[in-house]
């Protein structure tokens, strides 16, 4: 009876936290890398790392097919609420530029939150299928006018990751490299100060993670179609 109560209480905590994070996604944000589209930290574990993301161009709505660009430098933390649910938190700096609006921001603070969920796992194939929901906000001054501007983008993605780490023996695994290719489909919504206005973006994301020394993960990711972006990242779990 006690074990059943503990299991029920843990599920309720996960559900409550998940609901809070979904609610926070209503806050507009600047897109961050999607990352591996499934929970990977593990129940009760944490991971800390950093990301550099360059938005090469992003389609906007308005005459003349306007585009935006930007960059982000972020510290990231992940908490495993459950083996199937991770919470992500980001803080750092970023900027953005829209030539059609003569907008060229200074570097400003960035912060956000997100969640990744594993919907299905196939151990025999080392395959995980999951979703990512995230938000990140950047606010910065326009270099030309000095006015405070905001770029706010939020993501929803679904995809799969293939863990090619090889042996499951911890003693051998800590000394070998393992590859984690991943990819999927992503939707991104944007709220942008001024004119032209933001627009929805649909596309694909492709990435490769490299596991080293058991708990170190290095990675790179590319987003294509309505938004082109390139990112690199590193994290360590403990």
C-alpha positions as CSV (number, residue, x, y, z in Angstrom):
1,X,0.0,0.0,0.0
2,X,2.8,2.4,0.9
3,X,4.7,1.6,-2.3
4,X,1.5,2.3,-4.3
5,X,1.0,5.6,-2.5
6,X,4.6,6.7,-3.2
7,X,4.2,5.8,-6.9
8,X,0.9,7.8,-7.1
9,X,2.5,10.8,-5.3
10,X,5.5,10.7,-7.7
11,X,3.2,10.6,-10.8
12,X,1.2,13.6,-9.3
13,X,4.4,15.6,-8.9
14,X,5.5,14.9,-12.4
15,X,2.0,15.8,-13.8
16,X,1.9,19.1,-11.8
17,X,5.3,20.2,-12.9
18,X,4.6,19.2,-16.5
19,X,1.4,21.3,-16.4
20,X,3.3,24.3,-15.0
21,X,5.9,24.1,-17.7
22,X,3.3,23.8,-20.5
23,X,1.7,26.9,-19.1
24,X,5.0,28.7,-19.2
25,X,5.2,28.0,-22.9
26,X,2.5,30.6,-23.4
27,X,5.3,33.2,-22.8
28,X,6.9,34.2,-26.1
29,X,10.5,33.2,-26.8
30,X,13.5,33.2,-29.1
31,X,14.2,29.7,-30.4
32,X,16.9,27.6,-28.9
33,X,18.3,24.3,-30.3
34,X,15.9,21.4,-30.2
35,X,18.3,18.8,-28.9
36,X,17.8,15.1,-28.6
37,X,14.0,14.7,-28.8
38,X,13.5,12.4,-25.8
39,X,14.2,12.5,-22.1
40,X,17.8,11.5,-21.5
41,X,18.9,12.8,-18.1
42,X,17.3,10.0,-16.0
43,X,15.1,10.1,-12.9
44,X,16.7,12.1,-10.1
45,X,19.7,13.1,-12.2
46,X,20.9,16.5,-13.5
47,X,23.0,17.8,-16.4
48,X,24.7,21.2,-16.9
49,X,26.2,22.6,-20.0
50,X,26.4,25.3,-22.6
51,X,25.1,26.1,-26.1
52,X,26.0,28.4,-29.0
53,X,23.2,28.9,-31.5
54,X,23.4,31.0,-34.8
55,X,20.1,31.8,-36.5
56,X,21.3,32.2,-40.1
57,X,17.8,33.3,-41.4
58,X,14.2,33.0,-40.4
59,X,11.2,33.8,-42.6
60,X,9.0,36.7,-41.5
61,X,5.6,37.8,-42.7
62,X,5.4,41.0,-44.8
63,X,6.2,42.4,-48.3
64,X,9.5,41.6,-49.9
65,X,10.0,38.3,-48.0
66,X,11.7,39.8,-45.0
67,X,14.1,37.6,-42.9
68,X,15.7,37.8,-39.5
69,X,18.9,36.5,-38.0
70,X,20.5,36.3,-34.6
71,X,22.7,34.5,-32.2
72,X,22.5,33.0,-28.6
73,X,25.1,32.0,-26.0
74,X,23.3,30.0,-23.3
75,X,24.0,28.0,-20.2
76,X,21.6,25.1,-19.8
77,X,20.5,22.8,-17.0
78,X,18.4,19.7,-17.2
79,X,16.6,17.8,-14.4
80,X,15.2,14.3,-14.8
81,X,11.8,14.3,-13.2
82,X,11.2,10.8,-14.4
83,X,12.9,8.4,-16.9
84,X,10.5,9.8,-19.5
85,X,10.3,13.5,-18.5
86,X,13.1,16.1,-18.4
87,X,12.9,19.8,-17.6
88,X,15.3,22.2,-19.3
89,X,16.3,25.6,-18.1
90,X,18.4,28.2,-20.0
91,X,20.0,31.5,-19.2
92,X,22.4,33.6,-21.2
93,X,22.6,36.3,-23.9
94,X,21.5,36.9,-27.4
95,X,20.9,39.4,-30.2
96,X,18.7,39.7,-33.3
97,X,18.6,41.6,-36.6
98,X,15.9,42.4,-39.2
99,X,17.2,44.4,-42.1
100,X,13.8,45.1,-43.5
101,X,12.9,47.0,-40.3
102,X,16.3,48.6,-39.8
103,X,16.4,46.6,-36.5
104,X,19.9,45.6,-35.2
105,X,19.8,44.8,-31.5
106,X,22.6,45.0,-28.9
107,X,23.3,41.8,-26.9
108,X,20.6,41.3,-24.3
109,X,19.6,38.8,-21.6
110,X,18.0,35.5,-22.5
111,X,16.1,33.1,-20.4
112,X,13.7,30.2,-20.8
113,X,12.4,26.8,-20.0
114,X,11.3,23.7,-21.7
115,X,10.5,20.0,-21.4
116,X,11.3,16.8,-23.3
117,X,9.2,13.7,-23.1
118,X,9.9,10.1,-24.2
119,X,6.7,8.7,-25.8
120,X,8.1,5.4,-26.9
121,X,11.3,3.4,-26.3
122,X,12.5,0.4,-28.3
123,X,15.5,-1.0,-26.4
124,X,16.2,-3.7,-28.9
125,X,16.8,-1.0,-31.6
126,X,18.3,1.6,-29.2
127,X,15.6,3.9,-30.4
128,X,13.7,6.6,-28.5
129,X,10.8,8.7,-29.9
130,X,9.8,11.9,-28.1
131,X,8.7,15.5,-28.1
132,X,10.2,18.8,-27.1
133,X,8.3,21.9,-26.0
134,X,10.4,25.0,-25.1
135,X,10.5,28.7,-24.9
136,X,13.3,31.3,-24.6
137,X,13.0,35.1,-24.4
138,X,15.5,37.7,-25.5
139,X,15.1,41.4,-24.8
140,X,17.7,43.9,-26.0
141,X,18.1,47.6,-27.1
142,X,18.0,48.6,-30.7
143,X,21.4,50.1,-31.6
144,X,19.8,52.7,-33.8
145,X,17.0,54.0,-31.6
146,X,17.9,52.8,-28.1
147,X,14.4,51.4,-27.7
148,X,13.9,48.1,-25.9
149,X,12.9,45.4,-28.4
150,X,11.9,41.8,-27.9
151,X,12.2,38.7,-30.1
152,X,10.1,35.8,-28.8
153,X,9.9,32.4,-30.3
154,X,8.5,29.1,-29.0
155,X,9.0,25.6,-30.3
156,X,7.1,22.3,-30.5
157,X,9.0,19.3,-32.1
158,X,8.7,15.6,-32.5
159,X,11.4,13.2,-33.5
160,X,13.5,10.1,-32.8
161,X,17.0,9.5,-31.5
162,X,19.2,6.4,-32.1
163,X,21.7,5.6,-29.3
164,X,24.7,3.9,-30.9
165,X,26.8,3.9,-27.7
166,X,27.5,0.2,-28.0
167,X,28.2,-1.8,-24.8
168,X,26.1,-1.4,-21.7
169,X,28.9,-2.4,-19.4
170,X,29.6,0.8,-17.3
171,X,33.3,0.0,-17.0
172,X,33.8,-0.3,-20.7
173,X,31.3,2.4,-21.6
174,X,33.1,5.1,-19.6
175,X,36.1,4.8,-21.9
176,X,34.4,4.7,-25.3
177,X,32.7,7.1,-27.6
178,X,29.0,6.6,-28.5
179,X,27.1,8.3,-31.3
180,X,23.5,9.6,-31.0
181,X,22.1,10.7,-34.3
182,X,18.6,12.3,-34.1
183,X,16.1,14.3,-36.2
184,X,12.5,15.2,-36.6
185,X,9.9,17.9,-37.4
186,X,9.6,21.2,-35.7
187,X,7.1,24.1,-35.5
188,X,8.1,27.5,-34.3
189,X,5.9,30.5,-33.5
190,X,7.3,34.0,-33.2
191,X,6.4,37.3,-31.6
192,X,8.6,40.2,-32.8
193,X,8.6,43.8,-31.8
194,X,7.7,46.2,-34.6
195,X,7.2,45.6,-38.3
196,X,7.6,43.2,-40.1
197,X,5.7,40.8,-37.8
198,X,6.7,37.3,-36.9
199,X,5.3,34.3,-38.6
200,X,5.0,30.5,-38.0
201,X,7.9,28.4,-39.2
202,X,7.9,24.7,-40.1
203,X,10.9,22.6,-40.8
204,X,13.2,19.8,-39.9
205,X,16.1,19.4,-37.5
206,X,19.0,17.1,-37.7
207,X,21.6,16.5,-35.1
208,X,24.4,14.3,-33.8
209,X,25.4,13.8,-30.2
210,X,28.7,12.2,-29.1
211,X,28.9,10.6,-25.7
212,X,32.4,10.5,-24.1
213,X,33.7,9.4,-20.8
214,X,30.3,8.0,-19.8
215,X,28.6,11.3,-18.7
216,X,29.9,13.9,-21.2
217,X,27.8,14.7,-24.2
218,X,28.9,16.9,-27.2
219,X,26.6,17.8,-30.0
220,X,25.8,19.8,-33.1
221,X,22.4,20.5,-34.8
222,X,21.1,22.0,-38.0
223,X,17.6,23.4,-38.6
224,X,16.3,23.8,-42.1
225,X,13.4,25.1,-44.4
226,X,11.5,28.1,-42.9
227,X,14.3,28.7,-40.4
228,X,18.0,28.0,-40.9
229,X,20.1,27.7,-37.7
230,X,23.3,25.9,-36.6
231,X,24.2,25.1,-33.0
232,X,26.9,23.4,-31.0
233,X,26.6,22.2,-27.4
234,X,28.2,20.4,-24.5
235,X,26.9,19.0,-21.2
236,X,27.9,16.8,-18.4
237,X,25.5,14.6,-16.3
238,X,25.8,13.8,-12.6
